[in-house]
């Protein structure tokens, strides 16, 4: 078991820190955001992630998990340093690496004996080599440090489970010693039989981008199939479910929706596209996934306009679900943002409800109304749009909805309502791809 510092205590860093302490390591979660650290020290969890609070409490009580904004000391006191800061998209599409390199400089200033420097942030292929070269200016590889790329595959909303029971762990490093150190960090996963795979740094970096791009491509593909299903009289639900029974395809990520969002897929696809351009490689499938997604978001807005036959101006639209997917408060690149912007630009009014993400969205839109439950949000609404697949929307009381709404348009962008439910027959109900 190791002494570890995770730098960056966001969605990935916090779950990683907590997960590694659950494995028995002594972990310091460090962040420059002092408010976040103060909250964590006071037992407050800055993000919504099911199951996280319980294991934070347990590991803090067992003295295996600490929070700090003193990054220098935590680096000095640890054998393994994990970088988990953000790598957002810059204007050119390239990943903005300023946070990663600022952490690398901090590490350089505080390296005091052999440490494994590991990147968990999603970074462009070649970053590992650059970080190694920066450190090599002042230190000796193998005796002072070794570098590891250890990409993260957790999904927000099921991050705790994904971290504790991963499909695989990728350890990209040229050093056998660092590989052994990382195996030790993840030791309990041997018991769970999760494979730990040793690759080169570049391969590990590429695995992350290739995986995210492939999943995003699958979503864009089924969205396009759904759009075609509507025109040819097929039902995308049946199409996707039968496609998914083919082991070569698998049913995962075959759910049509309003276009993918979140803090990963959109920016990671843009970043990979930038990298492929840099190398003069035209990745047509990747570009298609990006373009199809942009189109899908626009098309869904246009569809709403078409469905509400008398136009959106002065209409009241209830938007249910604001986060980019269920079980998270993360609204980064959420399709709901596009939808709300569209409704407002057309002169409509938005009544919004999300079980968790009202607060996050209110930082972006102060000119819409937020409600504490579905039924308040849909009062006197002309149309209701389901944007996120939260479980509570599946069990919505359709009789009550009918009574409360003014006009009776339902646009179910996640196909979560049962279209065979006869109560839906009283509405102008539209799903995707049927
Ligand atoms: P985030 O924005 O939630 O968290 C980043 C944290 O880093 C913030 O708390 C910020 O204050 C902190 N930070 C920034 N600069 C710092 C510095 N110099 N020193 C210390 N802390 C600093 O980001 P995230 O969603 O956790 O993503 C982190 C990385 O993991 C990204 O590269 C992302 O692509 C990757 N990733 C994310 C997910 C996901 O589902 N969110 C999944 C896999 C991989």
Boltz pocket constraint, residues with backbone or C-beta under 6 A from the ligand:
constraints:
  - pocket:
      binder: B
      contacts: [[A, 7], [A, 8], [A, 9], [A, 10], [A, 11], [A, 12], [A, 13], [A, 30], [A, 31], [A, 32], [A, 33], [A, 36], [A, 71], [A, 84], [A, 85], [A, 86], [A, 87], [A, 99], [A, 102], [A, 103], [A, 120], [A, 121], [A, 122], [A, 123], [A, 152], [A, 153], [A, 154], [A, 155], [A, 156], [A, 263], [A, 264]]
      max_distance: 6.0
